[in-house]
Amino acid sequence: MPEYGLTLQGPNIKRLDVLRSEIHTELSEQWGVNTQQDPESFINVIITNFADRLAELWELNESLYYAMYPSTAEGVNLDNAAQYGGTTREQPAKSYYRILCTGEDGTVLPAGTMIASDTNPRTNLTIEEDAMITRQKFNKAAIISTTTKLVSALAVAIDTELYTCEPDPDADLAVNMQKLADCILNEDFNVTLEGTTIVLECHSEITNHELVLSENLTTETVGSVVTFGTEEVGDIFIPPGVITQIVKAVGGLDSVVNVGSYIAGRLTETDEELRQSYADKIFNRSSNMIESIRSAILKHVQGVTTCSVYENYGNEVDEKGRYPHSVEVVADGGDEAEIAQVIWDTKAAGINTYGDTVVEIIGNYGEKIPVRFNRPKPVYVWFHVGVTRSKTVQLPTNYVEMIKEQLEAGVTKLSAGEDVIPQKFLPEVPGVDYLDIQLYATPTEGEAKPAEYEARSIAIDEREIARTDVSRIEVVLDG
């Protein structure tokens, strides 16, 4: 095996000094004159320039070699290398919010309808294709009578479930509407009477249902959940109930408000992120079901930040409560319906799903299929960092901020079920000889700073995920 070129350890290139030395040696032997004797000689200048061009070719070949592998390639070369594993760089994406749009039944919201958050600065959101406020896809509806005196049967159907009652012709309208409201026994809805108006409100803020009414009933207003996207790309967080402004819309749209959680957007995936996601998504062609499900969710569901999949191979319920021959997906972020659909499409036939989050998807024959998975429960981690400064290297003035930011970033990268072990992501700060890190964990977000820190690491359950922020990280300089 040659000393230079492509060796068993990879490429070993000739540097400029090696090339110059080789050329000088060969010419000196053939001419019988030491060509290196005078550094300012004409021949030395020519050799140096010629050797520099050869060195550039060696470096080019080395770059081409490393550009073929995701672990070493950069930029477009990384994109090209990742394609061999069926992976591409994540492109910038908007953040999406579910908006309860309330207005007149049948109102068409054309593409480009714009709403905004009640914040400063405000965030504008639009829809990319036409949507509709309609009783065929309603989340909330106000039902009224078309006449003041009811004589024929009253009927309300919600998702094919029919509720009927016979009115009392001698009773006033409010009594008969209350009689109908009492007949609507649907566990998915809250039913109330406001004057002579029956208000149907779904317990789930984000799901739409179908509503059919008899001819003597109509809707005063209907609320349908429509997905809007932010104008700007990136992970743009807006608190619930804050998107309330109508900027550009047609008549018939009375009010808007964001409900449920949002689907986080992103900026263009960096090289470092692509290398990590390449390792996570490469199993999308795997015959291993667990890895295939995880890879498919990470690849196809926008906004999923972490995903872990577990399987019970046995014939009995396991110690975690999973059904026999079932899979449990623990996914953080992303749309629930999209996650459920990917699980159903990827899992093997006959395998059950397990979890507290239940989403009904439609099968090939129109049947409703419940798909279950879990959202990780957050565990809030506090850090107490003791810093021993170096005696030889100057400690930067912003060392506290550097330590906090690196620790927060390290915890953010942890998946559901990953323990918090600071030694795996110790901050690197010049001028620091030693970091003494102690931890404390709380199950709720609003708890105060602990009086004592009790642990060197925090164990995280399969259905939990570690969280922290700079306010939970205390940095103290020893001495």
N, C-alpha and C positions, 0 to 999 in steps of 0.2 A: 504494500500500500504506500503511495507516495506521501512525502511530508507535506506538500502543498496541494491545493485543489480540493476535491471532494473526498474527505477521509471518513473513517468509521465514526468519528466524532462530529461529523458535519464539515462544512467548508472551512478551510484554513487558507487564507489568501496571502499573497506576497505583498508586503508593504513597500513603500517607496525606497526605504533604505536598503532592503533586501535586493530589490531590482537593480538599483544603482551599483551595489556591491558586485552582483553577478556579472553585469555588463562590463564593469571596469576590470574584473578578474579575467574574463575571457579575452578582452582586447589586450590586456597587459601580457597574457601568455602568448597570444598570436603575434603581437608586434614586438615583444621583447622590451617594452618600455612601460614604466609605471605611470599609467594614465591618471592616477589619483594624486600624483606628487604635487601638482599645482591646482588648488581648488578654483583658481580664477582662469584656468586655461580654457581655450576655445572648445576642446574636445569634452571637458568636464561640463561646460554649459550645455552642449548638445545632448550629452548622455542624461543629464539631470532632467531636461525638458522631455526627452523621449521616455525616460523611465516614469515620469509623472503621468503621461498618457496611459502607459501600461498599467499603472497602479489604479487609475480610474476604471479601466476595464475589469480588473480583478474585483474592485468594489462593486461595480455594476452586477457582475455575476453573483456575488454574495447577496446583494439586495434581491435579485431575481429568485434565488434559492429560498430566502426567508419569506418572500412575498407569497409563496405557495401554501403557507400554513397559517391557520387562524391565530395561533398563539404568538406569532411573530410578525404577521403582515399588518399593514397600516393603510388607512384610507380606502381608496377604491380597490386596492389589492386585497384588503381584508374582505370586502364585499364579494369579490370574485372567488376567494378561497372558501368562504362560508357557503357559497352556492353548491359546492360539492357535497355538503352535508344536508342540503335541502333547506338552508336557513338564509334569510335575507335581513338586511338592516331595517329596524323599525323606523318608519317614516314619521314626521311630525303629525300629531293628531289633536283635534279639539277635545275639550272636556264637554261631556253631555249631561244634561239635566232633564229630569222628568218634570213637566210643568202641567199642573191642573188648570186647564183652560175652561173657563165658565162663560156660557153665553147662550145664544139662541140655537135650538136644535137644527142641525143641517148647515150651520155656518162653515164655509170652506175657508181654511187658513192657507193662502197661497204660499208657495216657496218664496222665501225672503221676508216673511213676517218677522218683525223684530220686536223683542222685548228687552228689558234691562233690569239690573239689580238696583236696589235702593241703597247704594253705597257711594262713597266718594274716594277714588274715581269709580264710576259705574262700569259694569261689564255688560256689553251687548251680546245677545244671543239671537240666533235665527234658526229657521227650519230650512232644510235643503230640498224638500219636496212637499207637495200639497198634503195637508192634513185636514181633518174634519172634526168639529164638535158634533157628536151624534149620539142618539140613544142606543145605537147599535154597538157603540164602544163607550160606555159611560162608567164613571167612577162615583159620581154624585148626581142626583137628579131631584128637581122639585116638581111634583106631580099635582096638577090641578084638574078640576072638573070643567068640562066644556059647557055645562049648563048649571043653573042654580037649583033645579029640582031634578033629582035622580030617580028614575023609574025602572031602568033596565039594569042588568047585571054589571057589576064592576069587575074588571079583570086586569091583573098585572102579571106578566111573565118575566122572570129573571133567569137567563141562561136555560131556557126551556122548562123551568119549574113554574107552574101556573098557580096563582093565588086568586080566588074569586069570592065574591059575597053578593048577596041580594040586598039592595038598599030598601030602606023603609020609606015609601012615598010620602008619608005624613011627617017624617023627621026633617029637620033642617040639614043643610049641606054639611056643616061641621060634624054632626053626629054620624052621617053616612061615611064621610071620609075617615073618621076615627074607626068606624067599623071595618073599613077596608084595611087601614093601617094595622089593626089588630090581627088581621088574617095573614099578613106578610111575615111569616116566620122563617127567616133565612139567617143562618148563623154567620154568614159573611157580611151582613149589612146591619147598620143601625137605622131603625125606622122611627121617625118622630112626626108629630103633627104640629104645624105652626099655623094657627088660625084654621083655614080650610085647605092648607097645602101640606101634602105628604112629602117629607124629605127623606130620600134614600141616600145613605152615605156608606160606602164600602169601608170595612175595617182596615183593609190593605190600602195604603195611600197610592200605590203604583199600578194596581191592576184595573183593567177595563172589563166590563161585562155587557151583555146584551139585554136590552129592555124593550118589551112589547106591551102596548096598552090597548084596552078596549076603546071603541069609538067615542065613548062619552068621557074619556080622559085624555089629557095631553100634558106636555111639559111646559112649565114656565121658564125654567133654565135647565141646562145640562152641563155637567163638568166632565170633560174627557182628558185623559192623561196623554200628552204629546211630548215627544222628545225634541228638545232644542239643543243646538251646539253653540259654544262660544265662538265669537268672531276670531279671536286669537287662538293659536295653538299653545299647547302646554298644559300642565297640571294646574288648573285654575279653580281654587276652592271658594265656594260661596255658601254661607250658612243656610240651613233650611228656613223657608219662609221669608227670604230676603228678595227674591226675584219677583217683583210686583208691578213694575212699570211697563206700560204698553207704549212702544215707541212708534211702530209703523204696522198698522193692521187694518183689516176691513171691518165694516160695521157688523155687529153681531157678537163680537168678542167683548165681554164685559170686564173680566178680571183674569189675572194669572197669578200663580204662586208656585214655587218649586217645592216638591214633595219627595220624600224618600232620600236615598243616598245618590251621589253622582258617580258618573263613570269618568275616571281621571284621564286626561289627555297626556301628552308627552311632547318633548322636543325630539329632534332627530337623535337616534341612538348613537352614543359615542363609541369609539373603538373599544374602550374598556368594557362598556355595557354589552356591545355585540359579542365580544369574546365570552363573556359570562353567559349570555343568552344562548349562544351557540352550544355551549356545553349542556344547557338545560333543555334545549329544543331538539337536539340531535336524535333523541329517542323517538321522534315522531314516526319513524319507520320501524320501530322496535316491535318484536313479537311479545315482549314483556308488557302485559296489560297495564300494570301500575305506572311504568315509565311512559307508556304511550298516552295514557289519560293525562298525566301531568304535563307532558310536552305539548299535547294538543290544546290544553287550556291556556298555557303560557303563549302559544303561538297564535291562537285564533280569537281569544277574548281580550279586548282592549281594557286596560285598567287593572288587570290582575297583577299584583306586585309579588306575591308569594303563593305557592301551591304545594301541598304535600298530599300524598295518596297512600292509604293503608288498606290492606286486604286481610280478611279472615278466611283462611283456606279450609278451616275445619268444619265439622258437622254440628258443632255446638256454638252457642253464643259465647264470644270471648270475654276476657276480663274488662275490655273497654265497652262492652255492650253491643258490639257489632253482630249483626245477624250472621248465621252460617253462610258461607260462600257469598260474601258481600264486600263491597269496596266503600271506603269512606274518603271523601275528598274534603280537604280543609283548604279553602281558597280565600285570600284576602283581596278585596277590590273586584271590580268588574261587574257586569250585569248578571243578575241571578238567572234570568231566562237563558242567556247565552251560555253560561256555565253548565246549566242543566242539559241543554241541547248537546253540547260537546261531550259531556259524560255519557249520555245515551248513545250518541253516535260512535263512541270509541270503546266502551266497555263490551265485554264478551256477552253473548246471549246467555240468559239464565242466571246472570250475576245480579244480585240485589244491590241497591244503593242504601247508604245509611247516613243519617244526619238530622238535625233539627230544622234546617231550611228545606221546605218542600215546594217544588215548582211542578206544575202540571204541564206536560208537553203533549202535542197532538201526534198520535201514531199514524201509521200508513193508512188505516181504515177509519180515521176520525175519532178513535178512542182516546180518552184522557189517561195519560201515563204519569204517575207521580215519580219524580226524580228527587232524591234527597242528597244533601251535602251539608257541610258545616262552615260557619264563619269562625275564625280564630278569636278567642277571648283575649283581650289585651292584658298584659302584666306590666305594670309601670315600674321601671328600674331606676333607683337612685344610686349615684356614684359619689364616693368621697375619695379624692385623689391627693395623696401626699407627694410633693415634688422635692426631690433632692437635687440641688443644682450642681453643675460641674465646676470644678475649681480652675479649669483651663479654658473653657469655651463660654463666651458671653451668652447669657440667657436673653432671648428676644423679649421686647416689651409686651408683645401680644401673646405670650406663651399660654396664658389662661384661655384665651379664645381659641387658640390652636388645639389645645388638649380637648376642650369641650366639643369643638366641631368634629374632630376625628373620632371621638368616642360615640357621638350621636350618629355619625355616618356608619360606624361599625355595627351598631345595634340595628340601624335601618336595613342593613343588608341581610340580617338574619331572617330565615324562613320560619314558618310556624313549626313549633316543636324543637327548634334549635336552642340549646342552652346558652346563657350569657357567660362567656369565659373571656374576660378582658385580655388575657395573655395572647389570644388569637388575633386581636386587632389593637395592640398597644399603640398609642400615639407616638409618632416620631417627631421630636422637637429638639432642635439643637440647644446645647447648654444644659440638658437634663441627663443626669447620671442614672437616676432610679425613680420609678413610679410605684408608689404603694397604693393599690386600689382596693377599696372595700365597698360592698354593695348592700342594697336593701331593696326589697320588692313589695309593692302594694297592689291589691286587686282593683282598686278604684282610682280614677284620675284625680279627684279633688283632695286627696289626703295631703296633710302637711308634711314638711320635711322631717325625717326621722331623727330622734334624739341620738340613737346609736346605730351604727352599721354593723351587720351581723355576719356577712358572708363574703367569700372570695369569688364565688360564682353563684349563678342563679339557675336552678333547674326549671326548664320550661316543658310543660305537658304537650302531648301531641296536638291538643286542641287549643293551645295558647300561643301567643306571639309576644315577644318582648317589645316594649315601647320605651322611649326616653326622649328628652329634649334638653337643651342647654340649661333650663331652669332647674333641672333635677341633677345637675353635675356640679359638685363643689370642689374647687381646686385650692389647696393650701400649700404654701411654701414652707418646707421644714426649716426650723430655726428662725 
